[in-house]
Each structure stands twice: as structure tokens, then as C-alpha cells.
């Protein structure tokens, strides 16, 4: 299986910027932006357009939470030959699925539905033959949500982050624009351990692409 790297961090910490910088060190890139369009929110739409305009026009892009891993006909979009697959990001994907499912299911049914969706997503990511770079928010350091749906989002995303990191070779924590790399679930620790280091995108790209 190709190498995986997970980038975690808080809001506006630089997660997506780092992922985009890393893409410059790869040839053919597939970028999945999972954000849901919200025309009723002009500021949100402005941010989405800014993100899209910062992408390289040569990338293969998928926009929206349901544009990947399968289209309406259940066909896996073409990523064959890509040197890097980026998912930006898991937390927006989950938020969109909660928003769509909240009116269809009870809270307990929604949790089961989301777990199934996540299992299918993980299987599709595991099927990729190129390195995978997954971006997600770290929500465990924030305020405890007051409502049931907010707690569901926090709990599921925290659990899923742990599962994704377990599949990853390396993890990266973003803090105020700085990237700190650490060994994830698939990287064996020597007896003395591995030091967490502040690194740049060139170093991270080499780690992800190394055979």
C-alpha cells in the first residue's frame, strides 16, 4: 500500500496551505476539496473561491463532499497515474454528511449511517495506488459542544482521526503555521523513540514519496 500522511490542526492553523505547498513537489496531483457550497453565506463562498483560485490548474480536482469516491452512477473517479491524492478535509466531509442526514435519521440512526459512509470512504482511500495526504481538524482541544449534533460531530471526528492516523505512516500537527511531524500508526518506533520535529513542506514531501 502507498504511504499515508495525516495533517491535523485547529482552525486557520495552515493545514490546507501546507498540503498545497507539498503538492508542488509532486507531478500529477488529484485534489478533493470536500467543502459544501452554501450560497446563503457570502463569506463562506468567498473563502471557497479563494481556496479554489489557489490551486494549480493542472491538478485533477473534485469539488464537494459527494464528488469522490463515487459519482452518481457509483463509478470511482479516475485517479490512475496520480503521484499524490489529497483529501481536504475530513471534518468538512463529516459536517456535510451530518447536515444532509440530520433530517432523514434519528441521532442513533445517523451515527450508524455515518460510520458506514466512513468505512466506504476509508476503503476507497486504501484502494489508491499513490500516496495519500489527508487533512482533518483537531477538535479535541476546543469547547465541548452544547448540542447533541455538535457532540456527535466532535466524537465521530475524534474517533475517525485516530483511525486515519492508525493507517498513516506519518502525522503532522499544524500550530500557527508551523508543521511538526511525528510517527503515526504504521511507523515503528525504535527503542529510544522518535523526536517530534518542526519541518518544512520539502521534508514532508520526501517522507511521503519515499519508497
DOGUDREN-980725 format. One record per residue: residue number from 1; chain; x, y, z of N, C-alpha, C, O in turn. Coordinates in Angstrom, 1 decimal, decimal comma, always signed. Layout:
<rs>
   n chain     nu     nv     nw    cau    cav    caw     cu     cv     cw     ou     ov     ow
 NUM     A      X      Y      Z      X      Y      Z      X      Y      Z      X      Y      Z
...
</rs>
This chain:
<rs>
   n chain     nu     nv     nw    cau    cav    caw     cu     cv     cw     ou     ov     ow
   1     A   +0,8   -1,2   +0,0   +0,0   +0,0   +0,0   +0,9   +1,2   +0,0   +1,9   +1,3   +0,6
   2     A   +0,4   +2,3   -0,7   +1,2   +3,6   -0,8   +1,2   +4,2   +0,6   +0,4   +3,9   +1,5
   3     A   +2,1   +5,2   +0,8   +2,2   +5,8   +2,1   +1,1   +6,8   +2,3   +0,5   +7,4   +1,4
   4     A   +0,8   +7,0   +3,6   -0,2   +8,0   +4,0   +0,4   +8,9   +5,0   +1,3   +8,6   +5,7
   5     A   -0,1  +10,2   +4,9   +0,2  +11,2   +5,9   -1,0  +12,0   +6,3   -1,8  +12,3   +5,4
   6     A   -1,2  +12,2   +7,6   -2,4  +12,9   +8,1   -1,9  +14,3   +8,7   -1,0  +14,3   +9,5
   7     A   -2,6  +15,4   +8,2   -2,3  +16,7   +8,8   -3,4  +17,1   +9,7   -4,6  +17,2   +9,2
   8     A   -3,2  +17,3  +10,9   -4,2  +17,7  +11,9   -3,8  +19,1  +12,4   -2,7  +19,5  +12,5
   9     A   -4,9  +19,9  +12,8   -4,6  +21,2  +13,4   -5,9  +21,9  +13,6   -7,0  +21,4  +13,2
  10     A   -5,9  +23,0  +14,3   -7,1  +23,8  +14,6   -7,4  +24,7  +13,4   -6,8  +24,6  +12,3
  11     A   -8,5  +25,5  +13,6   -9,0  +26,3  +12,5   -7,9  +27,4  +12,2   -7,3  +28,0  +13,1
  12     A   -7,7  +27,6  +10,9   -6,8  +28,6  +10,4   -5,3  +28,4  +10,8   -4,6  +29,3  +10,9
  13     A   -5,0  +27,1  +11,1   -3,6  +26,8  +11,5   -2,7  +26,7  +10,4   -1,4  +26,6  +10,6
  14     A   -3,2  +26,5   +9,1   -2,3  +26,4   +8,0   -2,3  +25,0   +7,4   -1,4  +24,7   +6,6
  15     A   -3,3  +24,2   +7,7   -3,3  +22,8   +7,2   -3,4  +22,7   +5,7   -2,6  +22,1   +5,1
  16     A   -4,4  +23,4   +5,1   -4,6  +23,4   +3,7   -3,4  +24,0   +3,0   -3,0  +23,6   +1,9
  17     A   -2,9  +25,1   +3,5   -1,8  +25,8   +2,9   -0,6  +24,8   +2,8   +0,1  +24,8   +1,8
  18     A   -0,3  +24,1   +3,9   +0,8  +23,1   +3,9   +0,6  +22,1   +2,8   +1,5  +21,7   +2,1
  19     A   -0,7  +21,5   +2,8   -1,0  +20,5   +1,8   -0,7  +21,0   +0,4   -0,1  +20,3   -0,5
  20     A   -1,1  +22,2   +0,1   -0,9  +22,8   -1,3   +0,5  +23,0   -1,6   +1,0  +22,8   -2,7
  21     A   +1,3  +23,4   -0,6   +2,8  +23,6   -0,7   +3,4  +22,3   -1,0   +4,3  +22,2   -1,9
  22     A   +3,0  +21,2   -0,4   +3,6  +19,9   -0,6   +3,3  +19,4   -2,0   +4,1  +18,7   -2,6
  23     A   +2,1  +19,8   -2,6   +1,7  +19,3   -3,9   +2,7  +19,8   -5,0   +2,9  +19,2   -6,0
  24     A   +3,4  +20,9   -4,7   +4,4  +21,4   -5,7   +5,5  +20,5   -5,9   +6,2  +20,6   -6,9
  25     A   +5,7  +19,6   -5,0   +6,8  +18,6   -5,1   +6,4  +17,3   -5,7   +7,2  +16,3   -5,7
  26     A   +5,2  +17,2   -6,2   +4,7  +16,0   -6,9   +4,3  +16,4   -8,3   +4,0  +17,6   -8,6
  27     A   +4,3  +15,4   -9,2   +3,9  +15,7  -10,6   +2,4  +15,8  -10,8   +1,9  +16,9  -10,8
  28     A   +1,7  +14,7  -10,9   +0,3  +14,7  -11,2   -0,4  +14,6   -9,8   -0,3  +13,6   -9,1
  29     A   -1,2  +15,6   -9,5   -1,9  +15,6   -8,2   -3,4  +15,6   -8,4   -4,0  +16,2   -9,3
  30     A   -4,1  +14,8   -7,6   -5,6  +14,7   -7,5   -6,0  +15,4   -6,2   -5,5  +14,9   -5,1
  31     A   -6,8  +16,4   -6,2   -7,1  +17,2   -5,0   -8,7  +17,1   -4,9   -9,4  +17,5   -5,8
  32     A   -9,1  +16,6   -3,7  -10,5  +16,6   -3,4  -10,8  +17,6   -2,3  -10,5  +17,4   -1,2
  33     A  -11,5  +18,6   -2,7  -12,0  +19,7   -1,8  -13,4  +19,3   -1,3  -14,3  +19,4   -2,2
  34     A  -13,6  +19,0   -0,1  -14,9  +18,4   +0,4  -15,9  +19,4   +0,9  -17,0  +19,1   +1,3
  35     A  -15,5  +20,7   +0,8  -16,4  +21,8   +1,4  -17,7  +21,8   +0,6  -17,7  +21,7   -0,6
  36     A  -18,8  +22,0   +1,3  -20,1  +22,1   +0,8  -20,4  +23,6   +0,4  -20,2  +24,4   +1,3
  37     A  -20,9  +23,8   -0,8  -21,2  +25,2   -1,1  -22,4  +25,6   -0,3  -23,4  +24,9   -0,1
  38     A  -22,4  +26,9   +0,1  -23,5  +27,5   +0,9  -23,8  +28,9   +0,4  -23,3  +29,8   +0,9
  39     A  -24,6  +28,9   -0,7  -24,9  +30,3   -1,3  -25,5  +31,3   -0,4  -25,3  +32,5   -0,6
  40     A  -26,1  +30,8   +0,7  -26,7  +31,7   +1,7  -25,7  +32,4   +2,6  -26,0  +33,3   +3,3
  41     A  -24,5  +32,0   +2,5  -23,4  +32,5   +3,3  -22,3  +33,1   +2,4  -21,4  +32,4   +2,0
  42     A  -22,4  +34,4   +2,1  -21,4  +35,0   +1,1  -20,0  +34,9   +1,6  -19,1  +34,7   +0,8
  43     A  -19,7  +35,0   +2,9  -18,4  +35,0   +3,4  -17,8  +33,6   +3,2  -16,6  +33,4   +2,9
  44     A  -18,6  +32,6   +3,4  -18,2  +31,2   +3,2  -17,8  +31,0   +1,7  -16,8  +30,4   +1,4
  45     A  -18,7  +31,4   +0,9  -18,5  +31,3   -0,6  -17,2  +32,0   -1,0  -16,5  +31,5   -1,9
  46     A  -17,0  +33,1   -0,4  -15,7  +33,9   -0,7  -14,5  +33,1   -0,3  -13,5  +33,1   -1,1
  47     A  -14,6  +32,4   +0,8  -13,4  +31,6   +1,2  -13,2  +30,4   +0,3  -12,1  +30,1   +0,0
  48     A  -14,3  +29,8   -0,1  -14,2  +28,7   -1,0  -13,6  +29,1   -2,4  -12,7  +28,4   -2,9
  49     A  -14,0  +30,2   -2,9  -13,4  +30,7   -4,1  -12,0  +31,0   -4,0  -11,2  +30,8   -4,9
  50     A  -11,6  +31,6   -2,8  -10,2  +31,8   -2,6   -9,3  +30,6   -2,6   -8,2  +30,5   -3,1
  51     A   -9,9  +29,5   -2,0   -9,2  +28,2   -1,9   -9,1  +27,6   -3,3   -8,0  +27,1   -3,7
  52     A  -10,1  +27,7   -4,1  -10,1  +27,2   -5,5   -9,1  +27,9   -6,3   -8,4  +27,3   -7,2
  53     A   -9,1  +29,2   -6,2   -8,2  +30,0   -7,0   -6,7  +29,8   -6,7   -5,8  +30,1   -7,5
  54     A   -6,4  +29,2   -5,5   -5,0  +29,0   -5,1   -4,5  +27,7   -5,7   -3,3  +27,4   -5,5
  55     A   -5,4  +26,8   -6,2   -5,0  +25,5   -6,7   -4,2  +25,7   -8,1   -4,5  +26,6   -8,8
  56     A   -3,4  +24,7   -8,3   -2,7  +24,6   -9,6   -3,7  +24,2  -10,7   -4,4  +23,1  -10,4
  57     A   -3,9  +24,8  -11,8   -4,9  +24,4  -12,8   -4,6  +23,1  -13,4   -5,4  +22,5  -14,1
  58     A   -3,4  +22,5  -13,2   -3,0  +21,2  -13,8   -3,5  +20,1  -12,9   -3,4  +18,9  -13,3
  59     A   -3,9  +20,4  -11,7   -4,4  +19,3  -10,8   -5,7  +18,7  -11,3   -6,5  +19,4  -11,9
  60     A   -5,9  +17,4  -11,0   -7,2  +16,9  -11,2   -8,0  +17,2   -9,9   -7,6  +16,8   -8,8
  61     A   -9,1  +17,9  -10,0   -9,8  +18,3   -8,8  -11,2  +17,7   -8,8  -11,9  +17,5   -9,8
  62     A  -11,7  +17,5   -7,5  -13,0  +17,0   -7,2  -13,6  +18,0   -6,2  -13,0  +18,1   -5,1
  63     A  -14,7  +18,6   -6,5  -15,2  +19,6   -5,5  -16,6  +19,2   -5,0  -17,4  +18,7   -5,7
  64     A  -16,7  +19,3   -3,6  -17,9  +18,9   -3,0  -17,8  +17,6   -2,2  -17,0  +16,7   -2,7
  65     A  -18,5  +17,4   -1,2  -18,4  +16,2   -0,3  -18,8  +14,9   -1,0  -18,4  +13,8   -0,6
  66     A  -19,6  +15,0   -2,1  -20,1  +13,8   -2,8  -19,4  +13,6   -4,2  -19,9  +12,8   -5,0
  67     A  -18,4  +14,4   -4,5  -17,8  +14,2   -5,8  -16,8  +13,1   -5,8  -16,3  +12,7   -6,9
  68     A  -16,4  +12,5   -4,7  -15,5  +11,4   -4,6  -15,9  +10,7   -3,3  -16,2  +11,4   -2,3
  69     A  -15,8   +9,4   -3,2  -15,1   +8,4   -4,0  -16,0   +7,9   -5,2  -15,4   +7,3   -6,1
  70     A  -17,3   +8,2   -5,2  -18,1   +7,7   -6,3  -19,0   +8,7   -6,8  -19,5   +9,5   -6,1
  71     A  -19,3   +8,7   -8,1  -20,2   +9,7   -8,7  -21,6   +9,1   -8,6  -21,8   +8,1   -7,9
  72     A  -22,6   +9,7   -9,2  -24,0   +9,3   -9,0  -24,2   +7,9   -9,6  -25,1   +7,2   -9,1
  73     A  -23,4   +7,5  -10,5  -23,5   +6,1  -11,0  -22,7   +5,1  -10,2  -22,7   +3,9  -10,6
  74     A  -22,1   +5,5   -9,2  -21,3   +4,6   -8,4  -19,9   +4,3   -9,0  -19,3   +3,3   -8,6
  75     A  -19,5   +5,1   -9,9  -18,2   +4,9  -10,5  -17,1   +5,6   -9,8  -17,2   +6,8   -9,6
  76     A  -16,0   +5,0   -9,5  -14,9   +5,6   -8,8  -14,2   +6,6   -9,8  -13,7   +6,1  -10,9
  77     A  -14,1   +7,9   -9,5  -13,5   +8,8  -10,5  -12,0   +8,4  -10,8  -11,4   +7,8   -9,9
  78     A  -11,5   +8,8  -11,9  -10,2   +8,4  -12,4   -9,1   +9,1  -11,7   -9,0  +10,3  -11,8
  79     A   -8,3   +8,4  -11,0   -7,1   +8,9  -10,3   -5,9   +8,1  -10,7   -4,8   +8,3  -10,1
  80     A   -6,0   +7,2  -11,7   -4,9   +6,4  -12,1   -3,8   +7,2  -12,6   -4,0   +8,2  -13,4
  81     A   -2,6   +6,9  -12,2   -1,4   +7,6  -12,7   -1,1   +8,9  -11,9   -0,1   +9,5  -12,1
  82     A   -1,9   +9,2  -10,8   -1,6  +10,3  -10,0   -0,4  +10,0   -9,1   -0,2   +8,9   -8,7
  83     A   +0,4  +11,0   -8,8   +1,5  +10,9   -7,9   +1,2  +11,2   -6,4   +1,9  +10,9   -5,5
  84     A   +0,0  +11,9   -6,2   -0,5  +12,2   -4,9   -2,0  +12,4   -4,9   -2,5  +13,1   -5,8
  85     A   -2,6  +11,9   -3,9   -4,1  +12,2   -3,7   -4,3  +12,9   -2,4   -3,8  +12,5   -1,4
  86     A   -5,0  +14,1   -2,5   -5,2  +14,9   -1,3   -6,7  +15,0   -1,0   -7,5  +15,2   -1,9
  87     A   -7,0  +14,7   +0,3   -8,4  +14,9   +0,7   -8,4  +16,1   +1,7   -7,8  +16,1   +2,8
  88     A   -9,1  +17,2   +1,3   -9,1  +18,4   +2,1  -10,6  +18,9   +2,3  -11,1  +19,6   +1,5
  89     A  -11,2  +18,5   +3,4  -10,7  +17,8   +4,5  -11,8  +16,9   +5,1  -12,9  +17,1   +4,8
  90     A  -11,4  +16,0   +6,0  -12,3  +15,1   +6,6  -13,4  +15,7   +7,5  -14,5  +15,3   +7,4
  91     A  -13,1  +16,8   +8,2  -14,1  +17,5   +9,0  -15,2  +18,1   +8,2  -16,3  +18,1   +8,7
  92     A  -14,8  +18,7   +7,1  -15,9  +19,3   +6,3  -16,7  +18,2   +5,6  -17,9  +18,4   +5,4
  93     A  -16,1  +17,1   +5,2  -16,9  +16,0   +4,7  -17,9  +15,5   +5,7  -19,0  +15,2   +5,4
  94     A  -17,5  +15,3   +7,0  -18,4  +14,9   +8,0  -19,5  +15,9   +8,3  -20,6  +15,5   +8,4
  95     A  -19,1  +17,2   +8,3  -20,1  +18,2   +8,6  -21,2  +18,2   +7,5  -22,4  +18,3   +7,8
  96     A  -20,8  +18,0   +6,2  -21,8  +17,9   +5,1  -22,7  +16,7   +5,2  -23,9  +16,8   +5,0
  97     A  -22,1  +15,6   +5,6  -22,9  +14,4   +5,8  -23,9  +14,5   +6,9  -25,0  +14,0   +6,9
  98     A  -23,5  +15,1   +8,0  -24,4  +15,3   +9,1  -25,5  +16,3   +8,7  -26,7  +16,0   +9,1
  99     A  -25,2  +17,3   +8,0  -26,2  +18,3   +7,6  -27,3  +17,6   +6,7  -28,4  +17,9   +6,8
 100     A  -26,8  +16,7   +5,8  -27,7  +16,1   +4,9  -28,5  +15,0   +5,7  -29,7  +14,8   +5,4
 101     A  -27,9  +14,3   +6,6  -28,6  +13,2   +7,3  -29,4  +13,5   +8,5  -30,2  +12,7   +8,9
 102     A  -29,2  +14,7   +9,0  -29,9  +15,1  +10,2  -31,4  +15,1  +10,1  -32,2  +14,8  +11,0
 103     A  -31,9  +15,5   +8,9  -33,4  +15,5   +8,6  -33,9  +14,1   +8,2  -35,1  +14,0   +8,1
 104     A  -33,1  +13,2   +8,0  -33,5  +11,9   +7,5  -33,5  +10,8   +8,5  -34,2   +9,8   +8,5
 105     A  -32,7  +11,0   +9,6  -32,5   +9,9  +10,5  -32,6  +10,4  +12,0  -32,4  +11,6  +12,2
 106     A  -32,9   +9,5  +12,9  -32,7   +9,8  +14,3  -31,2   +9,9  +14,6  -30,4   +9,6  +13,8
 107     A  -30,9  +10,4  +15,8  -29,5  +10,6  +16,1  -28,7   +9,3  +16,1  -27,6   +9,2  +15,6
 108     A  -29,4   +8,2  +16,7  -28,7   +6,9  +16,7  -28,6   +6,3  +15,3  -27,5   +5,7  +15,0
 109     A  -29,6   +6,5  +14,5  -29,5   +6,1  +13,1  -28,5   +6,8  +12,3  -27,8   +6,3  +11,5
 110     A  -28,4   +8,1  +12,6  -27,4   +9,0  +11,9  -26,0   +8,5  +12,2  -25,1   +8,4  +11,3
 111     A  -25,7   +8,2  +13,4  -24,4   +7,7  +13,8  -24,0   +6,4  +13,0  -22,9   +6,3  +12,5
 112     A  -25,0   +5,5  +12,9  -24,7   +4,2  +12,2  -24,5   +4,5  +10,7  -23,6   +4,0  +10,1
 113     A  -25,3   +5,4  +10,1  -25,2   +5,8   +8,7  -23,8   +6,4   +8,5  -23,2   +6,1   +7,5
 114     A  -23,4   +7,3   +9,3  -22,1   +8,0   +9,1  -20,9   +7,0   +9,3  -20,0   +7,1   +8,5
 115     A  -21,0   +6,0  +10,2  -20,0   +5,0  +10,3  -19,9   +4,2   +9,0  -18,8   +3,9   +8,6
 116     A  -21,0   +3,9   +8,4  -21,0   +3,1   +7,2  -20,3   +4,0   +6,1  -19,5   +3,5   +5,3
 117     A  -20,7   +5,2   +6,0  -20,1   +6,1   +5,0  -18,6   +6,2   +5,2  -17,9   +6,3   +4,2
 118     A  -18,2   +6,3   +6,4  -16,8   +6,5   +6,7  -16,0   +5,2   +6,3  -14,9   +5,3   +5,8
 119     A  -16,6   +4,0   +6,6  -16,0   +2,8   +6,2  -15,8   +2,7   +4,7  -14,8   +2,2   +4,2
 120     A  -16,8   +3,2   +3,9  -16,7   +3,2   +2,5  -15,6   +4,2   +2,0  -14,9   +3,9   +1,0
 121     A  -15,6   +5,3   +2,7  -14,5   +6,3   +2,3  -13,1   +5,7   +2,6  -12,3   +5,8   +1,7
 122     A  -12,9   +5,1   +3,7  -11,6   +4,5   +4,0  -11,2   +3,4   +3,0  -10,1   +3,4   +2,6
 123     A  -12,2   +2,6   +2,6  -11,9   +1,6   +1,6  -11,4   +2,2   +0,3  -10,5   +1,7   -0,3
 124     A  -12,1   +3,3   -0,1  -11,7   +3,9   -1,3  -10,3   +4,5   -1,2   -9,6   +4,5   -2,2
 125     A  -10,0   +5,1   -0,1   -8,7   +5,7   +0,1   -7,6   +4,6   +0,1   -6,5   +4,8   -0,5
 126     A   -7,9   +3,5   +0,7   -7,0   +2,4   +0,8   -6,7   +1,8   -0,6   -5,7   +1,2   -0,8
 127     A   -7,7   +2,0   -1,5   -7,5   +1,4   -2,9   -6,6   +2,3   -3,7   -6,2   +1,8   -4,8
 128     A   -6,2   +3,5   -3,3   -5,4   +4,3   -4,1   -3,9   +3,7   -4,2   -3,4   +3,3   -3,2
 129     A   -3,4   +3,8   -5,4   -2,0   +3,3   -5,6   -1,0   +4,3   -5,3   +0,2   +4,0   -5,3
 130     A   -1,4   +5,6   -5,2   -0,4   +6,7   -5,0   -0,4   +7,1   -3,5   -1,4   +6,7   -2,8
 131     A   +0,5   +7,9   -3,0   +0,5   +8,4   -1,7   -0,8   +9,2   -1,4   -1,3   +9,9   -2,3
 132     A   -1,3   +9,1   -0,2   -2,5   +9,8   +0,2   -2,1  +10,9   +1,3   -1,4  +10,5   +2,3
 133     A   -2,6  +12,1   +1,1   -2,4  +13,2   +2,1   -3,8  +13,6   +2,6   -4,5  +14,1   +1,8
 134     A   -4,1  +13,4   +3,8   -5,4  +13,6   +4,4   -5,3  +14,7   +5,4   -4,5  +14,7   +6,3
 135     A   -6,2  +15,7   +5,2   -6,3  +16,9   +6,1   -7,5  +16,8   +7,0   -8,6  +16,4   +6,5
 136     A   -7,4  +17,0   +8,3   -8,5  +17,0   +9,2   -8,3  +17,9  +10,3   -7,2  +18,3  +10,7
 137     A   -9,4  +18,3  +11,0   -9,3  +19,3  +12,1   -9,1  +18,5  +13,4   -9,7  +17,4  +13,6
 138     A   -8,4  +19,1  +14,3   -8,2  +18,6  +15,6   -9,3  +19,3  +16,5   -9,2  +20,5  +16,8
 139     A  -10,3  +18,5  +16,9  -11,4  +19,2  +17,7  -11,4  +18,9  +19,2  -12,2  +19,3  +19,9
 140     A  -10,4  +18,0  +19,6  -10,4  +17,6  +21,0  -10,0  +18,7  +22,0  -10,2  +18,6  +23,2
 141     A   -9,4  +19,8  +21,4   -8,9  +20,9  +22,3   -9,9  +22,0  +22,4   -9,6  +23,0  +23,2
 142     A  -11,0  +21,9  +21,7  -12,0  +23,0  +21,7  -13,0  +22,9  +22,9  -12,9  +22,0  +23,7
 143     A  -14,0  +23,8  +22,8  -15,0  +23,9  +23,8  -16,0  +22,7  +23,5  -16,2  +22,3  +22,4
 144     A  -16,5  +22,0  +24,6  -17,4  +20,9  +24,5  -18,7  +21,4  +23,9  -19,3  +22,4  +24,4
 145     A  -19,2  +20,9  +22,8  -20,4  +21,4  +22,1  -21,6  +21,2  +23,1  -21,7  +20,2  +23,8
 146     A  -22,5  +22,2  +23,0  -23,7  +22,1  +23,8  -24,8  +21,2  +23,3  -25,5  +20,6  +24,1
 147     A  -24,9  +21,0  +22,0  -26,0  +20,2  +21,5  -25,6  +18,8  +21,1  -24,4  +18,5  +21,0
 148     A  -26,6  +18,0  +20,9  -26,3  +16,6  +20,6  -25,6  +16,4  +19,2  -24,7  +15,6  +19,1
 149     A  -26,0  +17,2  +18,2  -25,4  +17,0  +16,9  -23,9  +17,5  +17,0  -23,1  +16,9  +16,3
 150     A  -23,7  +18,6  +17,7  -22,3  +19,1  +17,9  -21,4  +18,0  +18,6  -20,3  +17,9  +18,2
 151     A  -22,0  +17,4  +19,6  -21,2  +16,4  +20,3  -21,0  +15,1  +19,4  -19,9  +14,5  +19,4
 152     A  -22,0  +14,8  +18,5  -21,8  +13,7  +17,6  -20,6  +14,0  +16,6  -19,8  +13,2  +16,3
 153     A  -20,6  +15,3  +16,1  -19,5  +15,7  +15,2  -18,2  +15,6  +15,9  -17,3  +15,0  +15,3
 154     A  -18,1  +16,1  +17,1  -16,8  +16,1  +17,8  -16,3  +14,7  +18,1  -15,2  +14,3  +17,9
 155     A  -17,3  +13,8  +18,6  -16,9  +12,5  +18,9  -16,5  +11,6  +17,7  -15,5  +10,9  +17,8
 156     A  -17,3  +11,7  +16,7  -17,0  +10,9  +15,5  -15,7  +11,4  +14,8  -14,9  +10,5  +14,5
 157     A  -15,5  +12,7  +14,7  -14,3  +13,1  +14,1  -13,0  +12,8  +14,9  -12,0  +12,4  +14,3
 158     A  -13,1  +12,9  +16,2  -12,0  +12,5  +17,0  -11,7  +11,0  +16,9  -10,5  +10,6  +16,7
 159     A  -12,7  +10,1  +16,9  -12,5   +8,7  +16,7  -12,0   +8,4  +15,3  -11,1   +7,6  +15,1
 160     A  -12,5   +9,1  +14,3  -12,0   +8,9  +12,9  -10,6   +9,4  +12,7   -9,8   +8,7  +12,0
 161     A  -10,2  +10,5  +13,3   -8,9  +10,9  +13,2   -7,9   +9,9  +13,8   -6,9   +9,6  +13,2
 162     A   -8,3   +9,2  +14,9   -7,5   +8,2  +15,4   -7,3   +7,0  +14,5   -6,2   +6,4  +14,3
 163     A   -8,4   +6,6  +13,8   -8,4   +5,5  +12,9   -7,5   +5,9  +11,7   -6,7   +5,0  +11,2
 164     A   -7,7   +7,1  +11,1   -6,9   +7,5  +10,0   -5,4   +7,6  +10,3   -4,6   +7,1   +9,5
 165     A   -5,1   +8,1  +11,5   -3,7   +8,1  +11,9   -3,1   +6,7  +12,1   -2,0   +6,5  +11,8
 166     A   -4,0   +5,8  +12,5   -3,6   +4,4  +12,6   -3,2   +3,8  +11,3   -2,4   +2,9  +11,2
 167     A   -3,8   +4,3  +10,2   -3,5   +3,9   +8,8   -2,3   +4,6   +8,2   -1,8   +4,2   +7,2
 168     A   -1,9   +5,7   +8,9   -0,9   +6,6   +8,3   +0,6   +6,2   +8,7   +0,8   +5,6   +9,7
 169     A   +1,5   +6,6   +7,8   +2,9   +6,4   +8,1   +3,4   +7,5   +9,0   +4,3   +7,3   +9,9
 170     A   +2,9   +8,7   +8,7   +3,4   +9,9   +9,5   +2,2  +10,8   +9,8   +1,2  +10,9   +9,0
 171     A   +2,3  +11,5  +10,9   +1,3  +12,5  +11,2   +2,0  +13,9  +11,3   +3,2  +14,0  +11,6
 172     A   +1,2  +14,9  +11,1   +1,7  +16,3  +11,1   +0,7  +17,1  +12,0   -0,5  +17,1  +11,7
 173     A   +1,2  +17,8  +12,9   +0,4  +18,8  +13,7   +0,7  +20,2  +13,3   +1,9  +20,6  +13,3
 174     A   -0,3  +20,9  +12,9   -0,1  +22,3  +12,5   -0,4  +23,2  +13,7   -1,5  +23,1  +14,3
 175     A   +0,5  +24,1  +14,0   +0,3  +25,1  +15,1   +0,8  +26,4  +14,6   +2,0  +26,6  +14,4
 176     A   -0,1  +27,4  +14,4   +0,2  +28,7  +14,0   +1,1  +28,7  +12,8   +2,1  +29,5  +12,7
 177     A   +0,8  +27,9  +11,8   +1,6  +27,9  +10,6   +2,8  +27,0  +10,6   +3,6  +27,0   +9,6
 178     A   +3,1  +26,4  +11,7   +4,3  +25,6  +11,8   +3,9  +24,1  +11,8   +2,9  +23,7  +12,4
 179     A   +4,7  +23,3  +11,1   +4,4  +21,9  +10,9   +5,3  +21,0  +11,8   +6,6  +21,1  +11,7
 180     A   +4,7  +20,2  +12,6   +5,5  +19,3  +13,5   +5,2  +17,9  +13,1   +4,0  +17,4  +13,2
 181     A   +6,2  +17,1  +12,6   +6,0  +15,8  +12,1   +6,2  +14,8  +13,3   +7,1  +15,0  +14,1
 182     A   +5,5  +13,7  +13,2   +5,6  +12,6  +14,2   +5,2  +11,3  +13,6   +4,5  +11,3  +12,6
 183     A   +5,7  +10,2  +14,2   +5,4   +8,9  +13,6   +4,0   +8,5  +13,9   +3,5   +8,6  +15,0
 184     A   +3,3   +8,0  +12,9   +1,9   +7,5  +13,1   +1,8   +6,0  +13,2   +2,9   +5,4  +13,5
 185     A   +0,6   +5,4  +13,0   +0,4   +4,0  +13,3   +1,3   +3,0  +12,6   +1,6   +2,0  +13,1
 186     A   +1,6   +3,3  +11,3   +2,4   +2,4  +10,5   +3,9   +2,6  +10,6   +4,7   +1,8  +10,0
 187     A   +4,4   +3,5  +11,4   +5,8   +3,8  +11,6   +6,3   +3,2  +12,9   +5,8   +3,6  +13,9
 188     A   +7,1   +2,2  +12,8   +7,7   +1,6  +14,0   +8,6   +2,5  +14,8   +9,4   +3,2  +14,1
 189     A   +8,5   +2,5  +16,1   +9,3   +3,3  +16,9  +10,5   +2,5  +17,3  +10,4   +1,4  +17,8
 190     A  +11,8   +3,1  +17,2  +12,9   +2,4  +17,7  +12,9   +2,5  +19,3  +12,1   +3,3  +19,8
 191     A  +13,7   +1,7  +20,0  +13,6   +1,7  +21,4  +13,7   +3,1  +22,1  +13,1   +3,4  +23,1
 192     A  +14,5   +4,0  +21,5  +14,7   +5,3  +22,1  +13,6   +6,3  +21,6  +13,7   +7,4  +22,1
 193     A  +12,7   +5,9  +20,8  +11,6   +6,8  +20,3  +12,1   +7,7  +19,2  +13,3   +7,6  +18,8
 194     A  +11,2   +8,5  +18,7  +11,5   +9,4  +17,6  +11,1  +10,8  +18,0  +10,0  +11,0  +18,6
 195     A  +12,0  +11,7  +17,8  +11,7  +13,1  +18,3  +10,7  +13,8  +17,3  +10,8  +13,6  +16,1
 196     A   +9,8  +14,5  +17,9   +8,9  +15,3  +17,1   +9,6  +16,6  +16,7  +10,3  +17,2  +17,5
 197     A   +9,6  +16,8  +15,4  +10,4  +17,9  +14,8   +9,6  +18,9  +14,0   +8,6  +18,5  +13,4
 198     A  +10,0  +20,2  +14,1   +9,4  +21,2  +13,2  +10,1  +21,1  +11,9  +11,3  +21,3  +11,8
 199     A   +9,3  +20,9  +10,8   +9,9  +20,7   +9,5   +9,2  +21,6   +8,4   +8,2  +22,2   +8,7
 200     A   +9,7  +21,6   +7,2   +9,1  +22,3   +6,1   +8,4  +21,3   +5,1   +8,5  +20,1   +5,3
 201     A   +7,7  +21,9   +4,1   +7,0  +21,0   +3,2   +7,9  +20,1   +2,3   +7,5  +19,1   +1,9
 202     A   +9,1  +20,6   +2,1  +10,0  +19,7   +1,3  +10,4  +18,5   +2,0  +10,4  +17,4   +1,4
 203     A  +10,6  +18,6   +3,3  +10,9  +17,4   +4,1   +9,7  +16,4   +4,2   +9,9  +15,2   +4,0
 204     A   +8,5  +17,0   +4,4   +7,3  +16,2   +4,4   +7,1  +15,5   +3,1   +6,6  +14,3   +3,1
 205     A   +7,3  +16,2   +2,0   +7,1  +15,6   +0,7   +8,0  +14,4   +0,4   +7,6  +13,4   -0,1
 206     A   +9,3  +14,6   +0,9  +10,2  +13,5   +0,7   +9,8  +12,2   +1,6   +9,9  +11,1   +1,1
 207     A   +9,3  +12,5   +2,8   +8,8  +11,4   +3,6   +7,7  +10,6   +3,0   +7,6   +9,4   +3,0
 208     A   +6,8  +11,4   +2,4   +5,5  +10,8   +1,8   +5,8  +10,1   +0,5   +5,2   +9,1   +0,2
 209     A   +6,8  +10,6   -0,3   +7,1   +9,9   -1,6   +8,1   +8,9   -1,5   +8,3   +8,1   -2,5
 210     A   +8,9   +8,7   -0,4   +9,9   +7,8   -0,3   +9,4   +6,3   -0,4   +8,3   +6,1   +0,2
 211     A  +10,0   +5,5   -1,1   +9,6   +4,1   -1,3   +9,8   +3,3   +0,0   +9,5   +2,1   +0,0
</rs>
